[in-house]
């Protein structure tokens, strides 16, 4: 929501019904405030025509628009007062209207009500734009889906899909659920969700999520969760909850408004009675000025300045896959001076990739086919990487007899009557000679921080394979972006220094390796003691103590439920550069808040002076308050456009 009620000010459009789902989904022209504005405008125009034709009726013809538009304002003022908010804008408007009528300013009273309704309608439209940024996410999901039932495909409502259902996704269709590919290969356009311009190639076993577009071939997808609990739905719920959580700045503005509004009422009362009593000035003139001051002093624009910007900032982040749990997180992110990264799965892709291969007899493809064959039944990341490397080279895995996994060691089987083993060097050395070219290569690659596996056939090492968890594609650019923002970046990892330095070297970042969880925690605490504001980026599970101790915990690739639930913020698309993007967005949001507060207070100060000087009256005062409120809301909505 963009506006929030406070004990000090009941803002335009901030009533109990103004943000309900049913109202939010109505077209703008069917909103109650817009309809009332239209009726009031027609009646006011008619009243001015009649007053021009028959001047003696000028005051009486204003009764109709005043009654139609003024009674709802009086009613809401009474409800707010009974509810413990006596200094609401409706109450100040009511006092000004009654006072204007009392001094015979009927036409100005009518104009005050009309301008108030204009501001209320415009603010409501601006608020709808911020909420639309979140609702647009849910519009990415299709309403219908094809589900397999009793061997047939049946078209059903997507909302009825449940975990375990298999759905058919045709080329051009959007995926209705989070799931995994069962049948089919092809490209998925994830740009509507992730902003990634290049399609992602998927095959059986790959995880996919709702809202992406199938580009090429028919896919069968098994749902891994209900539609109501897919990634998109969780994002929407988290952002809605975050928008309800007040930031420290918002709480400060609310506390300010608690004494600000009574102070304005007191000043207005002094203006009304002070000059006439002390200097014999005209009562009517100063009573009129005091009414104008009441309207100028309403803190609605001031109170809405912070939640409007925070709501827009959170919505803009969610549309880019940057989730932040509330305004307090935004504020702390804007102040971050140091970011501590985990290594595996954060700076790296989290999946080992084959980097080097050495065949004993030079026949790399033959032995790679054996290695891929013996690893077929294993889901170990190393085995998966070896099969992927073989597939990329068009090498077909050979059939291996009696293939089996050896926990903690590798895989084994028989090929052509000979025993086959694929696994760790330490396990292989128990059964084969240590000397040889393979041993030197293994030691050299291990010294470079790589994982080394060997293929042993008939007690002879025939193939040595080196693997490394490679950097994410944007890791270098992401760390450089942080440096340009003046933010330090360091790596905290439990891996050995050789492996950590192999990743940290290309990134030119300081590496802290071989750390226990308590040591990571101590480093974070030490930086904070030095005055740093620390963000910790990791998976949200393994680094729990450091994530909890940091000023901000950020889950990388946070599409999983556990990451979304535990971190202060989450980067859904696994891009390192999104850490810097999140901080930039937070800084822009805080700058927007400062601009809004300056706008709200500046306009009030200007019209305060002109009213005391007699240059402006009641309707310009309402225009000042309405204009300030609309300006700060529209300024906040600029965050949605970038």
Buried (B, 14 or more C-beta within 10 A) or exposed (E): BBBBBBBBBBBBBBBEEBBEEEBBEEEEEEBBBBEBBEBBBEBBEEBBEBBEEEEEEBBEBBBBBBEBBBEBBBEBBBBBBEEEBBBBBBBBBBBBBEBBBEBEBBBBBBBBBBBBBBBBBBBBBBBBBBBEBBBBBEEBBBEEBBBBEEEEBEEBEBEEBEBEBBBBBEEEBBBBBBBBBBBBEBBBBBEBBBEBEEBBEBEEEBEBBBBBBBBBEEBBBBBBBBBEBBBBBBBBBBBBEBBEBBBEBBBEBBEBBBEBBEEBBEBBEBBBEBBBEEEEEEBEEBBBBBBBBBBBBBBBBBBBBBBBBBBBBBBBBBBBBBBBBBBBBBBBBBBBBBBBBBBBBBBBBBBBBBBBBBBBEEEBEBBBBBBBBBBBEBEBBBBBBBBBBBEEBEBEBBEBEEBEBBEEBBBBBBBEEEBBBBBBBEBBBEEBEEEBEBBEBBEEBBEBBBBBBBBBBEEBBBBBBBBBBBBBEBBBEBBBBBEEBEBBBBBBBBBEBBBBBBBBEEBEBEBBBEBEBEBBBBBBBEBBEEEBBBBBBBBBEBBBBBBEBBBBBBBBBBBBEEBBBBBBBBBBBBBBBBBBBBBBBBBBBBEBBEBBBEBBBEBBEEBBEBBBEEEBBBBBBBBBBBBBBBBBBBBBBBBBEE
